Amino acid sequence: MVKIIRALLDKTGVSHAVFYFLVGKGISIITMPITLYLVVTLLSPIEQGFYFTFYSLLATSIFFGLGLGVVICQFASHEYANLTWQSNGRLSGNAESLERIISLIRQSQKWYTLAALLFAIVIIPSGIWFISGNTSSGEADFLIPWILLIVIFSFNTCLIPIFAAIEGCGKVADIQKMRLFQSLLGAVFAWLVLVNDGKLYSIAAEFIAYSILMVTWLLYFYRGLVYQAFIEESHIGVAHVSWSKEVLPMQWRIAVSWIADFFISYFVVPLVFAFQGAVNAGKIGLSLKISTIVFTLSMAWVNTRTPLYGALIKNKKFEELDSLAMKSTVQAMLYSFGFTAIIMAALFLINVFTTSYEERLLPVWVVGFMCLGSVAMVFNSAISGYLRAHKQEPLMVVMIMMSVILVAICLVAAKYAELSTLAILYASVHIVFGIPSFFYILISKRKEWYGNK
């Protein structure tokens, strides 16, 4: 029976990593409606706006981390081609590759520690200033929840380098298993706080759960790597990773792309909060949360395989690389349409049996169109993963152009148009501009790298 199930999963492209990713996100799909139900029933419309604005403002961490986690994962995947894992969570194998990974972790840990500290110092007061400027700020107890959230989030940021390296070193399935438990534990912590009238403290509670699990997981399964990276002395100084010559040329381009992505993906909720108030920010925040389910689930077929691309490139297995990338992208796209259909059916049934959510959510057909925007994001992100696996960032200009277009359109729409119009325009940019632009870059770079192969 187990063999039959395993064979069925293999035919549908569900590897161990994809399985854990989907189970984790499946738990999220089960827990999310409960969380959203508690948010809608236990928070006021104004507090709901603050709730989703908090999440969007967390994305400003992009300005401090600058996409280094992606670079770490890609660099580690190239070096891991010559390494293996030991039972105690240590890496072994080619001495030069091992030294380069350790060097990468140590240098990036310094970067992220500084970034997390700067993030907390800057975003705590600036977030208070931004939120306090809203006329509804006096109707929600946001100050202490906001400070606590940023402190916990900053701590979690410090853990990014070593987990990115572990994922790049072939432990995609294990990282997805950890995130599965994170989803469940985070939801339980948030529920306990919400039902005990903790309101906005529930977001900090979720991230506290993440911290507990990440530290426990790291020390239990990868204490060997922790010892290698932070305690054991280095012996091959000449094999260190050159930050200025190797990391920085890729990182600064990814950093620009990620900053552009902030305006593409997270800018709209704070924008609505500023121009239309907390209630409308809550509406579009909830609608985006639902439509993003399509993107999050579908990317299982991409995110769990992109760490493998680096090793294939390192070993010059380009045909195998293209085959895997094409298979992953096609599967992700097919599933994204399927998830869109499921969400639309669920929202339709909810509307049939109850009208209690109408004032908290955009119209169903608008949410459906936003889901199509998420489908476009799946396609674009699959291309991004393939291109960045080559230790390059050719999408920087496109990301900048896309962010400028989105910011300009959303600024005008937030000030002069209805909320539904803004949401439709937001999704349209991903479809009309994003898909052809990303595809053009893909074709151009493949021709440059591999000719007509």
NUBAZA-470593 format. One record per residue (C-alpha): x, y, z; residue in one letter. Coordinates in steps of 0.001 Angstrom, whole numbers, plus 500000, padded with zeros to 6 digits. Example, Ala and Ser with C-alpha at 12.3 -4.5 7.8 and 13.67 -1.06 7.14 Angstrom:
residues 2
+--------+--------+--------+------+
|     c1 |     c2 |     c3 | type |
+--------+--------+--------+------+
| 512300 | 495500 | 507800 |    A |
| 513670 | 498940 | 507140 |    S |
+--------+--------+--------+------+
***
This chain:
residues 453
+--------+--------+--------+------+
|     c1 |     c2 |     c3 | type |
+--------+--------+--------+------+
| 500000 | 500000 | 500000 |    M |
| 502822 | 502380 | 500928 |    V |
| 504577 | 501596 | 497630 |    K |
| 501390 | 502336 | 495693 |    I |
| 500966 | 505698 | 497440 |    I |
| 504646 | 506501 | 496868 |    R |
| 504336 | 505654 | 493160 |    A |
| 501219 | 507806 | 492851 |    L |
| 502968 | 510738 | 494512 |    L |
| 505982 | 510355 | 492214 |    D |
| 503762 | 510455 | 489125 |    K |
| 502209 | 513724 | 490291 |    T |
| 505615 | 515262 | 491003 |    G |
| 505295 | 515038 | 494797 |    V |
| 508792 | 514356 | 496149 |    S |
| 509566 | 514142 | 499862 |    H |
| 510347 | 517854 | 499908 |    A |
| 507154 | 518723 | 498026 |    V |
| 505179 | 516393 | 500305 |    F |
| 506362 | 518114 | 503482 |    Y |
| 505900 | 521524 | 501870 |    F |
| 502324 | 520676 | 500896 |    L |
| 501485 | 519078 | 504243 |    V |
| 502852 | 522179 | 505950 |    G |
| 500877 | 524470 | 503699 |    K |
| 497926 | 522095 | 503982 |    G |
| 498048 | 522626 | 507730 |    I |
| 498152 | 526346 | 506994 |    S |
| 495090 | 525998 | 504773 |    I |
| 493298 | 524246 | 507635 |    I |
| 494519 | 526639 | 510313 |    T |
| 494207 | 529811 | 508251 |    M |
| 490385 | 529811 | 508064 |    P |
| 490318 | 529305 | 511837 |    I |
| 492769 | 532162 | 512320 |    T |
| 490871 | 534432 | 509929 |    L |
| 487583 | 533493 | 511607 |    Y |
| 489020 | 534471 | 514992 |    L |
| 490422 | 537699 | 513514 |    V |
| 487065 | 538627 | 511965 |    V |
| 485016 | 537709 | 515056 |    T |
| 487347 | 538794 | 517868 |    L |
| 488900 | 541897 | 516317 |    L |
| 487051 | 545011 | 515271 |    S |
| 487230 | 546106 | 511593 |    P |
| 489817 | 548690 | 512628 |    I |
| 491899 | 546125 | 514521 |    E |
| 491697 | 543844 | 511480 |    Q |
| 493271 | 546643 | 509445 |    G |
| 496063 | 546972 | 511996 |    F |
| 496533 | 543192 | 511971 |    Y |
| 497257 | 542974 | 508242 |    F |
| 499217 | 546240 | 508216 |    T |
| 501545 | 544773 | 510848 |    F |
| 502294 | 541835 | 508545 |    Y |
| 502940 | 544105 | 505558 |    S |
| 505269 | 546371 | 507517 |    L |
| 507336 | 543341 | 508548 |    L |
| 508284 | 543030 | 504884 |    A |
| 510381 | 546187 | 505237 |    T |
| 513043 | 543809 | 506603 |    S |
| 513866 | 543349 | 502900 |    I |
| 515641 | 546713 | 503060 |    F |
| 518040 | 545293 | 505677 |    F |
| 518552 | 541637 | 504706 |    G |
| 518791 | 542617 | 501019 |    L |
| 518099 | 539131 | 499679 |    G |
| 521248 | 537559 | 501096 |    L |
| 519368 | 534380 | 502067 |    G |
| 518833 | 533570 | 498371 |    V |
| 522534 | 534094 | 497657 |    V |
| 523550 | 531847 | 500569 |    I |
| 521266 | 529050 | 499381 |    C |
| 522560 | 529225 | 495794 |    Q |
| 526238 | 529380 | 496808 |    F |
| 525798 | 526500 | 499257 |    A |
| 524093 | 524349 | 496614 |    S |
| 527099 | 524746 | 494312 |    H |
| 529596 | 523748 | 497032 |    E |
| 527432 | 520892 | 498334 |    Y |
| 528052 | 519012 | 495079 |    A |
| 531325 | 517882 | 496754 |    N |
| 530008 | 517276 | 500278 |    L |
| 527838 | 514913 | 502341 |    T |
| 526029 | 515049 | 505695 |    W |
| 527090 | 513025 | 508723 |    Q |
| 524669 | 511620 | 511292 |    S |
| 525444 | 514300 | 513876 |    N |
| 524562 | 517133 | 511521 |    G |
| 528115 | 517874 | 510360 |    R |
| 529228 | 518380 | 506779 |    L |
| 532142 | 516374 | 505417 |    S |
| 533900 | 515863 | 502093 |    G |
| 536031 | 518105 | 499906 |    N |
| 538016 | 520350 | 502269 |    A |
| 537898 | 523424 | 500050 |    E |
| 534120 | 523239 | 499494 |    S |
| 533540 | 522692 | 503211 |    L |
| 535711 | 525665 | 504114 |    E |
| 533889 | 527867 | 501624 |    R |
| 530479 | 527008 | 503087 |    I |
| 531701 | 527661 | 506638 |    I |
| 533206 | 530950 | 505486 |    S |
| 529930 | 531897 | 503833 |    L |
| 527896 | 531134 | 506980 |    I |
| 530254 | 533086 | 509253 |    R |
| 530370 | 536179 | 507064 |    Q |
| 526637 | 536196 | 506384 |    S |
| 525887 | 535709 | 510095 |    Q |
| 527664 | 538987 | 510838 |    K |
| 525635 | 540670 | 508104 |    W |
| 522294 | 539389 | 509369 |    Y |
| 523040 | 540166 | 513010 |    T |
| 523785 | 543767 | 512089 |    L |
| 520782 | 543878 | 509749 |    A |
| 518435 | 542591 | 512468 |    A |
| 519718 | 545170 | 514953 |    L |
| 519342 | 548033 | 512467 |    L |
| 515897 | 546787 | 511475 |    F |
| 514679 | 546911 | 515084 |    A |
| 516223 | 550325 | 515737 |    I |
| 514674 | 551845 | 512606 |    V |
| 511334 | 550094 | 512207 |    I |
| 510081 | 550314 | 515803 |    I |
| 509920 | 554131 | 515925 |    P |
| 509066 | 554572 | 512222 |    S |
| 506249 | 552003 | 512509 |    G |
| 504868 | 553792 | 515558 |    I |
| 504991 | 557080 | 513644 |    W |
| 503251 | 555591 | 510582 |    F |
| 500506 | 553838 | 512542 |    I |
| 499932 | 556764 | 514900 |    S |
| 499283 | 559010 | 511908 |    G |
| 496084 | 557104 | 511165 |    N |
| 492939 | 558602 | 512647 |    T |
| 491929 | 555154 | 513954 |    S |
| 495135 | 554598 | 515935 |    S |
| 493429 | 555557 | 519197 |    G |
| 490922 | 552715 | 518758 |    E |
| 493506 | 549913 | 518881 |    A |
| 496117 | 548974 | 521481 |    D |
| 499053 | 548615 | 519094 |    F |
| 502184 | 550032 | 520800 |    L |
| 503447 | 547131 | 522957 |    I |
| 502308 | 544426 | 520482 |    P |
| 504235 | 546234 | 517742 |    W |
| 507455 | 546543 | 519771 |    I |
| 507293 | 542906 | 520927 |    L |
| 506664 | 541700 | 517370 |    L |
| 509683 | 543539 | 515960 |    I |
| 512003 | 542271 | 518722 |    V |
| 510992 | 538637 | 518104 |    I |
| 511059 | 539032 | 514323 |    F |
| 514558 | 540518 | 514520 |    S |
| 515769 | 537514 | 516515 |    F |
| 514366 | 535152 | 513886 |    N |
| 516155 | 537139 | 511194 |    T |
| 519495 | 536235 | 512804 |    C |
| 518766 | 532544 | 512102 |    L |
| 518330 | 532982 | 508343 |    I |
| 521975 | 532378 | 507255 |    P |
| 522473 | 528921 | 508721 |    I |
| 519031 | 527686 | 507653 |    F |
| 519601 | 529014 | 504116 |    A |
| 522913 | 527136 | 503996 |    A |
| 521288 | 523931 | 505272 |    I |
| 518567 | 524177 | 502620 |    E |
| 521166 | 524804 | 499917 |    G |
| 523045 | 521698 | 501087 |    C |
| 520286 | 519335 | 500041 |    G |
| 518150 | 519389 | 503196 |    K |
| 515104 | 520878 | 501480 |    V |
| 512747 | 518148 | 502738 |    A |
| 513991 | 518545 | 506312 |    D |
| 513554 | 522319 | 506254 |    I |
| 510054 | 521897 | 504865 |    Q |
| 509297 | 519411 | 507655 |    K |
| 510391 | 522019 | 510203 |    M |
| 508189 | 524658 | 508559 |    R |
| 505296 | 522212 | 508736 |    L |
| 505588 | 522122 | 512533 |    F |
| 506139 | 525891 | 512551 |    Q |
| 502813 | 526427 | 510817 |    S |
| 500975 | 524295 | 513345 |    L |
| 502699 | 525606 | 516475 |    L |
| 502481 | 529227 | 515298 |    G |
| 498757 | 528915 | 514663 |    A |
| 498122 | 527355 | 518084 |    V |
| 500045 | 530122 | 519844 |    F |
| 498124 | 532786 | 517901 |    A |
| 494744 | 531154 | 518657 |    W |
| 495473 | 530947 | 522378 |    L |
| 496271 | 534651 | 522468 |    V |
| 493264 | 535634 | 520340 |    L |
| 490708 | 533683 | 522370 |    V |
| 492148 | 535175 | 525559 |    N |
| 491559 | 538691 | 524243 |    D |
| 495223 | 539222 | 523333 |    G |
| 494202 | 540821 | 520011 |    K |
| 497296 | 542194 | 518202 |    L |
| 499633 | 540299 | 520545 |    Y |
| 498634 | 537205 | 518560 |    S |
| 501077 | 538086 | 515750 |    I |
| 504022 | 538246 | 518166 |    A |
| 502874 | 534949 | 519698 |    A |
| 503051 | 533302 | 516275 |    E |
| 506650 | 534424 | 515762 |    F |
| 507616 | 533361 | 519290 |    I |
| 506487 | 529855 | 518329 |    A |
| 508649 | 530058 | 515210 |    Y |
| 511672 | 531047 | 517332 |    S |
| 511228 | 528171 | 519762 |    I |
| 510969 | 525586 | 517013 |    L |
| 513837 | 526953 | 514891 |    M |
| 516303 | 527002 | 517785 |    V |
| 515217 | 523547 | 518996 |    T |
| 515450 | 522075 | 515483 |    W |
| 518861 | 523584 | 514845 |    L |
| 520423 | 522392 | 518094 |    L |
| 518901 | 518908 | 517897 |    Y |
| 519506 | 518011 | 514231 |    F |
| 522354 | 520295 | 513168 |    Y |
| 524443 | 520865 | 516273 |    R |
| 527432 | 519499 | 514310 |    G |
| 527140 | 522273 | 511726 |    L |
| 526611 | 524860 | 514478 |    V |
| 529890 | 523682 | 516044 |    Y |
| 531688 | 523775 | 512682 |    Q |
| 530398 | 527232 | 511814 |    A |
| 530731 | 529083 | 515107 |    F |
| 533079 | 527184 | 517451 |    I |
| 535533 | 525070 | 515458 |    E |
| 538620 | 526860 | 514147 |    E |
| 539140 | 527215 | 510402 |    S |
| 542222 | 525587 | 508840 |    H |
| 542110 | 526590 | 505169 |    I |
| 542116 | 530361 | 505092 |    G |
| 542789 | 530518 | 501352 |    V |
| 539486 | 528790 | 500578 |    A |
| 537277 | 531428 | 502115 |    H |
| 534490 | 533046 | 500099 |    V |
| 535407 | 536511 | 498867 |    S |
| 532488 | 538751 | 499790 |    W |
| 533473 | 541575 | 497460 |    S |
| 534315 | 539411 | 494445 |    K |
| 531782 | 536573 | 494712 |    E |
| 528832 | 537461 | 496950 |    V |
| 528408 | 541198 | 496472 |    L |
| 528152 | 541202 | 492643 |    P |
| 525107 | 538937 | 492864 |    M |
| 523723 | 540251 | 496141 |    Q |
| 523411 | 543902 | 495206 |    W |
| 521364 | 543014 | 492146 |    R |
| 519133 | 540679 | 494137 |    I |
| 518885 | 543369 | 496832 |    A |
| 517553 | 545858 | 494284 |    V |
| 515135 | 543220 | 492980 |    S |
| 513926 | 542406 | 496500 |    W |
| 513434 | 546066 | 497355 |    I |
| 511417 | 546369 | 494160 |    A |
| 509503 | 543242 | 495244 |    D |
| 508522 | 544990 | 498477 |    F |
| 506666 | 547593 | 496443 |    F |
| 505282 | 544883 | 494160 |    I |
| 504009 | 542537 | 496892 |    S |
| 503664 | 544359 | 500213 |    Y |
| 503219 | 548067 | 499563 |    F |
| 499515 | 548016 | 498807 |    V |
| 498162 | 547331 | 502340 |    V |
| 500118 | 550139 | 504077 |    P |
| 499172 | 552386 | 501154 |    L |
| 495471 | 551692 | 501637 |    V |
| 495939 | 552076 | 505395 |    F |
| 497370 | 555568 | 504813 |    A |
| 494840 | 556774 | 502199 |    F |
| 491622 | 554884 | 502968 |    Q |
| 491933 | 553917 | 506622 |    G |
| 492263 | 550766 | 508702 |    A |
| 488920 | 549221 | 507666 |    V |
| 489737 | 549134 | 503940 |    N |
| 493293 | 548036 | 504719 |    A |
| 491749 | 545085 | 506548 |    G |
| 489582 | 544254 | 503522 |    K |
| 492388 | 544214 | 500993 |    I |
| 494729 | 542547 | 503491 |    G |
| 492302 | 539662 | 503972 |    L |
| 491683 | 539393 | 500216 |    S |
| 495418 | 539309 | 499488 |    L |
| 495909 | 536685 | 502180 |    K |
| 493356 | 534443 | 500487 |    I |
| 494651 | 534977 | 496938 |    S |
| 498232 | 534386 | 498065 |    T |
| 497262 | 530824 | 499013 |    I |
| 497427 | 530013 | 495294 |    V |
| 501007 | 531256 | 495074 |    F |
| 502170 | 529705 | 498340 |    T |
| 500875 | 526204 | 497621 |    L |
| 501831 | 526098 | 493947 |    S |
| 505406 | 527155 | 494630 |    M |
| 505933 | 523829 | 496415 |    A |
| 506808 | 522337 | 493028 |    W |
| 509418 | 525062 | 492457 |    V |
| 510885 | 526073 | 495825 |    N |
| 511692 | 522502 | 496841 |    T |
| 513690 | 521950 | 493637 |    R |
| 515540 | 525211 | 493016 |    T |
| 518261 | 524275 | 495573 |    P |
| 518999 | 521299 | 493287 |    L |
| 519629 | 523549 | 490291 |    Y |
| 522965 | 524795 | 491642 |    G |
| 524483 | 521310 | 491903 |    A |
| 523324 | 520473 | 488360 |    L |
| 524936 | 523655 | 487042 |    I |
| 528125 | 522947 | 489013 |    K |
| 528323 | 519482 | 487386 |    N |
| 527377 | 520885 | 483946 |    K |
| 524246 | 518726 | 483713 |    K |
| 522378 | 521356 | 481739 |    F |
| 519886 | 519064 | 480001 |    E |
| 518875 | 517578 | 483341 |    E |
| 518611 | 521109 | 484742 |    L |
| 516282 | 522274 | 481976 |    D |
| 514175 | 519134 | 482229 |    S |
| 513726 | 519536 | 485986 |    L |
| 513003 | 523262 | 485718 |    A |
| 510442 | 522772 | 482955 |    M |
| 508725 | 519954 | 484834 |    K |
| 508595 | 521993 | 488047 |    S |
| 507180 | 525060 | 486292 |    T |
| 504493 | 523180 | 484390 |    V |
| 503373 | 521316 | 487498 |    Q |
| 503283 | 524536 | 489528 |    A |
| 501187 | 526305 | 486885 |    M |
| 498683 | 523453 | 486594 |    L |
| 498238 | 523249 | 490341 |    Y |
| 497885 | 527044 | 490601 |    S |
| 494819 | 526975 | 488354 |    F |
| 493428 | 524091 | 490373 |    G |
| 493903 | 525933 | 493675 |    F |
| 492257 | 529027 | 492172 |    T |
| 489183 | 526973 | 491272 |    A |
| 489023 | 525485 | 494779 |    I |
| 489252 | 528915 | 496440 |    I |
| 486551 | 530346 | 494202 |    M |
| 484250 | 527411 | 494952 |    A |
| 484878 | 527777 | 498699 |    A |
| 484136 | 531521 | 498653 |    L |
| 480982 | 530950 | 496632 |    F |
| 479719 | 528382 | 499142 |    L |
| 480534 | 530695 | 502054 |    I |
| 478519 | 533450 | 500386 |    N |
| 475606 | 531079 | 499879 |    V |
| 475403 | 530094 | 503536 |    F |
| 476438 | 533312 | 505287 |    T |
| 476846 | 537028 | 504625 |    T |
| 478838 | 537805 | 507775 |    S |
| 482105 | 538163 | 505842 |    Y |
| 480876 | 540577 | 503160 |    E |
| 481945 | 543679 | 505073 |    E |
| 485406 | 542259 | 505788 |    R |
| 486317 | 541052 | 502275 |    L |
| 486342 | 542330 | 498684 |    L |
| 483708 | 540893 | 496296 |    P |
| 484301 | 537249 | 495363 |    V |
| 484915 | 537960 | 491680 |    W |
| 487598 | 540514 | 492627 |    V |
| 489318 | 537975 | 494872 |    V |
| 489150 | 535527 | 491951 |    G |
| 490931 | 537992 | 489691 |    F |
| 493557 | 538519 | 492406 |    M |
| 494066 | 534738 | 492402 |    C |
| 494875 | 534943 | 488680 |    L |
| 497462 | 537550 | 489606 |    G |
| 498940 | 534964 | 491961 |    S |
| 499021 | 532447 | 489085 |    V |
| 501130 | 534950 | 487140 |    A |
| 503411 | 535321 | 490156 |    M |
| 503971 | 531545 | 490184 |    V |
| 505166 | 531657 | 486565 |    F |
| 507425 | 534644 | 487202 |    N |
| 508905 | 533171 | 490391 |    S |
| 509673 | 529865 | 488672 |    A |
| 511689 | 531776 | 486073 |    I |
| 513424 | 533761 | 488833 |    S |
| 514554 | 530565 | 490566 |    G |
| 516016 | 529152 | 487356 |    Y |
| 517914 | 532325 | 486460 |    L |
| 519277 | 532986 | 489961 |    R |
| 520587 | 529425 | 490225 |    A |
| 523272 | 530577 | 487766 |    H |
| 524584 | 533019 | 490416 |    K |
| 523240 | 535931 | 488419 |    Q |
| 520377 | 538408 | 488796 |    E |
| 519219 | 539442 | 485301 |    P |
| 515741 | 540476 | 486505 |    L |
| 516783 | 543631 | 488329 |    M |
| 515685 | 546124 | 485640 |    V |
| 512369 | 544343 | 485078 |    V |
| 511651 | 544306 | 488816 |    M |
| 512398 | 548014 | 489090 |    I |
| 510138 | 548816 | 486138 |    M |
| 507349 | 546646 | 487535 |    M |
| 507571 | 548224 | 490979 |    S |
| 507476 | 551756 | 489535 |    V |
| 504390 | 550901 | 487466 |    I |
| 502648 | 549288 | 490431 |    L |
| 503443 | 552097 | 492852 |    V |
| 502255 | 554749 | 490379 |    A |
| 499000 | 552923 | 489599 |    I |
| 498256 | 552041 | 493224 |    C |
| 499002 | 555559 | 494467 |    L |
| 496491 | 557042 | 492052 |    V |
| 493941 | 554278 | 492655 |    A |
| 494262 | 554463 | 496456 |    A |
| 493560 | 558178 | 496356 |    K |
| 490882 | 558416 | 493666 |    Y |
| 489398 | 554965 | 492943 |    A |
| 487371 | 552321 | 494730 |    E |
| 489162 | 549536 | 496563 |    L |
| 488038 | 546876 | 494054 |    S |
| 489493 | 548895 | 491177 |    T |
| 492835 | 549121 | 492969 |    L |
| 492867 | 545346 | 493536 |    A |
| 492102 | 544607 | 489866 |    I |
| 494816 | 546971 | 488648 |    L |
| 497289 | 545442 | 491094 |    Y |
| 496680 | 541925 | 489752 |    A |
| 496645 | 543121 | 486123 |    S |
| 500223 | 544409 | 486296 |    V |
| 501457 | 540945 | 487308 |    H |
| 499624 | 539393 | 484362 |    I |
| 500038 | 541956 | 481577 |    V |
| 503546 | 543222 | 482347 |    F |
| 505112 | 540504 | 484523 |    G |
| 504592 | 537381 | 482401 |    I |
| 505919 | 538663 | 479036 |    P |
| 508818 | 540537 | 480672 |    S |
| 510054 | 537580 | 482728 |    F |
| 509653 | 535204 | 479782 |    F |
| 511651 | 537522 | 477500 |    Y |
| 514526 | 537648 | 480006 |    I |
| 514467 | 533854 | 480322 |    L |
| 514732 | 533319 | 476544 |    I |
| 517465 | 535966 | 476219 |    S |
| 519624 | 534572 | 479024 |    K |
| 519277 | 530957 | 477919 |    R |
| 520408 | 531944 | 474427 |    K |
| 523357 | 533816 | 475936 |    E |
| 524370 | 530918 | 478203 |    W |
| 523643 | 527866 | 476063 |    Y |
| 523209 | 529166 | 472510 |    G |
| 520474 | 527321 | 470632 |    N |
| 520625 | 524177 | 472791 |    K |
+--------+--------+--------+------+
***
